[in-house]
Amino acid sequence: MPEGWNDTHIVMVPKVDNPERINQFRPISCCNFIYKIISKIKATRLKKWTPDLVSELQMAFTGGRLIQDNIIIVHEALHHFKNHKLDRRRDMMLKLDMKKAYDMVDWECLETLLMKYGFDNKWCKWVSACIRSVRFSILFNGEATDFFRPSRGIRQGDPLSPFLFILMYNALTFLIDKTVEENHLKGIRLNARCPVLTHCLFADDTVIFGKANLQGAQKILDLIGEYGAITGQEVNISKSSVFFSANVPDVEKADIIAHIGFASSNCHSKYLGVPTEWGNSKKETFNFLIQRMEKMGEAWNSLLLSHGGKEVLLKAVIQAIPSFIMYLFYLPVSVTKKMDSLLSNFFWSGSMKKSSLHWCKKEIFCAAKSEGGLGFRSFKDFNMALLAKQAWRLLTSPESLWSRLLKGLYFPISDFLQAKKGSRPSRIWASLWEAKKVINLGAVRVIGSGEDNWLDQDPWIPALQNFTIKSGPQNHEKVKE
């Protein structure tokens, strides 16, 4: 690669408010524009093959897989840990965080793995040129330092890096699967109908399930050590934690924690941005969303914005803040009303905490512009729309791990549209069950072979609500029968 094409400036972006240590910054690489064209072409080609090469348990940077899939799996496991105290099984879940995951990648290991995947030698040389020809310069107080060359790592900011990383990280899945096949490590089942859970991945955020004993904990440590020796990765012990099912004795918990060196979970822990511990009050549970919106709004209070400027900021930034959570959880009405109030207050008064005269009613404020409204979303309706989208994925992707897990837990002998809410369901399942009503209002079944259509349970005239056959088959026959 020509000299200078792969020169890169590193910008240190704070991870937390008021950072005091260097590890509280995230190094983002600002690549050369010419190099990015080359890298983007390679990434676009590589992206087509990652779903076939990467394990189904890796949800990051792969078409058809979402971050919410992992959250559902972990949330259901933790719900089972907490609420099934009579279950004799003693299980645990380790949440691992890799230290400087991109920066620790070993180049020789990555190149070897690409060859093992079957990539052409010429392609591997191109990729090697992209990662080995880089020169770094750090932007410090607006000025660039002298250039230097790294000896390992891939860049955050390079379009090719995410795909290279998950291909390398797939080696951990190979090691875990091999250990499970040799019966040295056992996964967990939430019940007899559920699939076995061994691990799930989102980029470098790793969750490993196993039996709560010292032998299982040691085997997981051996796995991590072997993977680290091969790839150069290292676990960040301070950010890793362990969760136990409710019936694991405190003595065994203490022994395992002392052995592995991880912290036990607490009420402030999160997984992929979602709290792992939930209180009894739904309003307090989701209060962090309101606080985040208010904090964002306070930064704009001093700006003298027109109504057009406020509209752009609210629609592009504020309305997007809770969407990630609303994809999984049905928010209480009091929370969605408060969110609507924050939007309207800022639009009319310039401050979320200051109320003023509203020059139109809520129905017009939330109506589409084509209908004479202002085009803002009602958070309650938006929440239900996102949940319905996730529920539709549950219907249309029955082979995915998270779909099979929910089916085994809540509707093992029926389908989602006939499923019951059940007793003591998880918050995610209760939310998806509410969204089922939206699906039922608009869904029409295609008969096909009749494999999935019931004569006496399915509505046969969509225009008539709950219209089912009242006489005829009494033994719940399907159309194909």
N, C-alpha and C positions, 0 to 999 in steps of 0.2 A: 504494500500500500504506500502511495507517495508520502513523503515527509510532510507533516503538518495536517494531513487530512483527518487524522485520528487524535489530534490535540484536544484536550478536554479541560474545562474549568470546573472545579468542585465548589459548590455553594453549600454552606452549612445551614440547614433549616432546623430551627428548634423543635424538639419533640414535646416539650412541656413549657408552661409559663415560667418566665424568669429562670432560664437554665443557668447552672453554676458549674457543671462539669462537661468535659468534652464528649462523654458518652450520652449526654442528653441532647446531642445534635444529630441530625440525619444528613449524611453527605449525599447530595444530589448532583449528578454529573450533567453538565451542560455541554453536550457533544457538538462537534462541528456539523454545520448544515449539510455539507457534501457527504460526510460519513453517514449521517442519518438517512439519507436517500438509499445508500447501499444497504444499511442495516434494516431499513423498513422493508425493502424488497425480500431480503432473506427471511425476515420474521413472518411476512405474509405467506411465503411458501412453506415455511416450517409449521405454521399454525394449522394447516390442513391435516397434518399427520399426527399432531399431538394427541387427539382423542384415541387413536389406535395404539399409540406407544405408551401412554401414561395410564397408570392404574385408575380404575373408576373411583377410588378413594381419594384421589387428588382432584379437588374442585376448582383450583385456581387456573386462570388463563387457558381454559379448555372449553370449546364450544358445547353448549347444551347443559353446562353445569354452573351452578350458582353458589355463592357464599352461604346463602340461606340453607342449602342442603346440609352442610356440616352443622350449622347452628341447630337445626331440627334434631339431628342425631344426638348431639351432645345434650341438648335440653331434655330430650326424652330419657336419656340415660340417667341424668341427674335427678329428674322427677321420680324415676323408678328407685334410685338409691335412697331418696328421702322418704318416700311414702309406702314402701313395701317392707316394713320392719319384720313381718312374719316370714318373709322369704329366708330360707336357711343359707342361701348362697352368699358368700362374702366376696364382694368385688371391689375393684378400685379403678380409678381413671387418672392417668398422668397427663398433665398439660405441659408440653415442652415448648420452650422458646429458644431459638438458636441465636447465638451471639454473633452479631454482624454477619448475617447469613450470606449476603451477596459478596461481601468483602473477603470472606474466608475460603471461597471456592478455589480448589486446587486445579490448575490448568491441565496438568497431565492426566488427572483423573477424568476431567470433563472430556478431553479429547479421546481417551480410551473408551469411555462409555458411548460416545457418538459412533465410534467404529463398531462397537458391540451391537448397537441398535441397527446396524446395516447401512448407514449412510455412506455414499460414495466417497472415496478417498479425496477427490477433488473438492467436494463440498466441505469435508472436514478441514482441509487446508484453508479454504476461504474463511470458515468460522474461526480457525486458529489465528489467522491474520487479523481478524477483527478484534480479538481479545488481547493479543500479544503486542500489537503495534501501538497501543495507547500510550500517551504521555499526559501526566496530570499537572495542573497548576491550581493552587488554592486561591480563591478570591477572598482576601482578608481586608476588611475596611474599604472595600471598593477597588482595591488594587490586586493585581495578579502576582503571585510569587513565581520563582523560577520553576521550570518544568522538571519533572522527575518521572522515572519509569517504575511501575509496580512489578511485583513478582508473582502475584496471585490476585484473585478476585474478578468479579464482573461488575459493571456499572449500573446503578439505579439512574435511569434516564436514557439508557440505550434500549431501543425497541426490541432488540434481539435477546436481551438479558432474561426477561421472565420465562421465555420458552426454554432457554438453555438451563435455567435453574431448576425448573420442574422435571426436566429430563434427567438431570443429575440427582435430584432429590428422590427420584423414583427408585434409586438404589436402596433406600431405606425400606420401601415396600417389599422389594425382593428379599431382603434379609428377614423381615418380619414374617412374610409368607413361608419362607424356608423353615424358620424356627417353629412356626405353627404346624407345618406338615410333619416335622420331626417330633412333634408332641412335647417340645421343650417349653412352649408358651401356649397358654390357653386363653381364648377370648371369652367374652361373656354373652349370655342370652338374657334378654329382659323377660321372655317367657318362652314356652316350648315352641310357639309358632313363629317366633322372630328369627331373623338371620343372626349368625354369630358376628359380634362386633370385635374386631381386633385393633383397628386404628382408623383414623381419618385425618386427612391433610388439607390444609389450605395454604399453598406456598410453603413457608417454613413453620407455620403454626401447626403443631403436631399434637394429636391426642392418641394415647395408647391405652387400651383396655386390657385388664388382666385380673387374675385372682389375687385377693389381698393376703399375700403371705410373703415371707422373706425370699423364698426360692423364686417366685415370680418377679419380685422387685429386682433381684440380682440379675435375672435373665434379661430384663429390660435394660438395665445398666450395661450389661455386656454387649447387647445389641447396639446401643448408642455409642459405646466406645469403639466397637468395630467399624461402625459407619463413619465416625469421626476420623479414625485412622486412615480410612480409604479416601475420604473426600476433603478433609481439612476442616470440617464443621465442628463446632463446639457448643454444648448446651449452656445457656445462661441460667445458672442455678437460681439466682436471685429472682428471676421472673417466671420460673417454673413452679408448678404446684401439684398437689395430689388430692384427689377426692375419694372418699370411702362411702360404701353403702352403709345404711343405718345400723345394720346388725353386726358390724365389725367391732370387736371389743376395743376399748380405749388402750389397753396394754399393747395389743397388736398394732394399732395405729401408731403409737409412740415408737415401737421398734422399727417399723417400716420407714417412718419419717427420719429417724436417726440414721438408718442405714443408707438411704438414698440421698439425704441432705436437702430435699425439697421442702418448701413450706407447705403447711396444710392450708386448704382453702379457707377463705373468710368471706364475710358479707360484701366486701368491696371488690372481689375478684370478678373479672370479665373474660368472656371468650368471644373473640372477633367483634368486640364492641358491645356485646349484649351481656347484661349482668347474669351471673350464674346462680345467684341467690335472690329469691323473691320474697317480699314480705306479704302480710295478709291484706294490706290495703292496696288496692289496684291504683288508686289515685297517687299514693306516695311512690309506688313502684315506677310510674312513668313521669314523675315530677321532674326528672333530670332533663327530659325533652323540653319542657317549658323553660327551665333555667338556661338551657343552651340557646334557645331562641331569644330570651331576654338579654343574655350576654351579647349576642350578636347585634341585637337592636341598639344596645347602649353605645356601641362603637359608632353608630350612625346618627346619634342624637344631635351632634353639633353640626351636621351637614345641612345646609339649606337646599333641600331637594325639591324639585317640582313634583307634582303628582305623577308625571310620567316616569321620573327617576325613581320614585318610591315604588312604583308598580314593577319596574324591572328588577330592583333589588329584592323585593318581597317574593316575586315569582321565581327568580333564578336561585336565590339563596335560602331564604327562610322556609319556604314551602318544601324545600328538599331535605331539610334537617331531619324531620321525623319519618321520612318515607322508608328508610331502611328498617326501622322498627315496625312500622305499619304493615310491612310486607308479611310479618309473622304473628303480630299480636293485635287483638281487637281492643282498641283503646276505650276507656270509660267515656261516657258522654260528657262528664264534667271536664275531662282533659281536652277533648276536641273542641268544646265550647270555649275554653280558655285560650286555646290556640287561635281560634277564629277571632276572638276578642283582641289578641295581641296584634294580629294583622290589620284589623280595621282601625285600631287605635293609632298605629304607626302611620297608616295611610292618611288618616284625617288630621292627626295632630303632630306627627313627626316624632312621637315617642310612644313606646309600647306601654309605659306605665302611666301615661297621661290620657285621660278620656276627653273627648270634645264632641261637638255636634257632628253627627253622621248625616251626610247629605243624601243618603239613600238607604233603604232597608236591606237587611241581610240577603233576602232572596235576589235582589238586583245585584248586590255586591258579588255574589257567588255565581250568578248566571253567566252563560257564555256571551261573548261580545256579539255574536251573530243574533242573539236573542235580546240585545239591548242592555246586557249587563256589563260588569267590569272585568269578568273573566277570571276571578280568583276562585280557587278550589275550596269547597267545603271539606274540612278535614275528616268529618265523619264519612262522607260519601267516598272520598279518596281512599280512606282506610279500608272500606269495604271492597272497593274496586281492586286494590292491591292484594287483599286476601283472596278474592275470587280468582285472581290470576294464579296465585299459588295453588289454590284448590284445583284449578284446571290442569296445572302441571301434575298434580297428584293423580288425576284421572287419565291423563295422556302419557304419563311416564311410569307405568306400573312396575317396570323392571329395575328402576333405580333403587339404590340401597335405602334411601330415606322413605320411599314409597312402600317398600316391602316391610320396613320397620313399623310404620304407622298401621299398615294393614294387619300385621301380626298382633299388634296391641289392641286395636279398636274395632276392626271389622274383618275378622279372619274368614268368615263363611259367607260374606256378602260383599257388595261393592260399596264405594264411597257414598253414592247417592242414597243408599238404603241404610247407611251406618247410623247407629245411635250414639248419643253423646257419651253415655256411660257414666259410671260413678267415679268421682275423684279424677277427672281427666287432667292432663297437662294443660297449661295455658295456650300452648300452640295448637293442640288438637281442638280445644274449645273454640278457639278463634277460627280455625278452618271449618269447623262444623257450622258456625254462624254464617260463613261465606257460602256454604252449600246451598243456602236458600236462594242466593243470587244465581247460582248455576242452574238450579231447578227451574227458575223462572224462564230461562232462555234456552236451555239445552233441549235438543231433539235427538233421539237415538236413531242411528242407522241400523236397520234390522240385520242385514247381512245374513250370516249363517244362523242367527238366532241364539248363538252361544251365550250372549250377555243380556238377553231380554227375557223378562219374566212376564207370564201371561196375567197374573193376578196382582202384581205389585207395581209395575210400571204404568205411568199415565199414558193412555193411548190417544187422547185428543188434547194436544197442547193448549188449545184455546180455552179449554175448561180446566180450571185448577183442580188438582187432586182427583181427576176422573180416572177411575180404575174399574176393571171388570168385577162386578159384584157376584156373579154366578158363574158356574162352569167348573174349571179345575180347582180342586180343593187341596192338592198336595204340592202347591208351589212349583208348578211345572214351568220349564223354559219353552220358548217358542220352538226350538229345534226338536223338542220332545213331542 
